[in-house]
């Protein structure tokens, strides 16, 4: 699923080198996190979220062939870095 989401996102993004996709397996569920440059968020989400819904639908269709569930989360790279980094110590 990671590869599918990555190919689609890189095709849509103005900065494909900043597209980051991670995959985490939790039982029969696969969580795919898509990170893009903040300037590309609109292109990846689309008007009223139509492109994001399409990306999720394609991922779910691919997952159904493997009898698994997939969840696709879309964030800007700035938000993903804030989540994955350790909390800063207060000095």
HELIX and SHEET records of a PDB file:
HELIX    1   1 UNK A    2  UNK A   12  1                                  11    
HELIX    2   2 UNK A   16  UNK A   18  5                                   3    
HELIX    3   3 UNK A   38  UNK A   40  5                                   3    
HELIX    4   4 UNK A   41  UNK A   45  1                                   5    
HELIX    5   5 UNK A   47  UNK A   49  5                                   3    
HELIX    6   6 UNK A   50  UNK A   65  1                                  16    
HELIX    7   7 UNK A   77  UNK A   84  1                                   8    
SHEET    1   A 3 UNK A  20  UNK A  26  0                                        
SHEET    2   A 3 UNK A  29  UNK A  36 -1                                        
SHEET    3   A 3 UNK A  69  UNK A  76  1                                        
END                                                                             
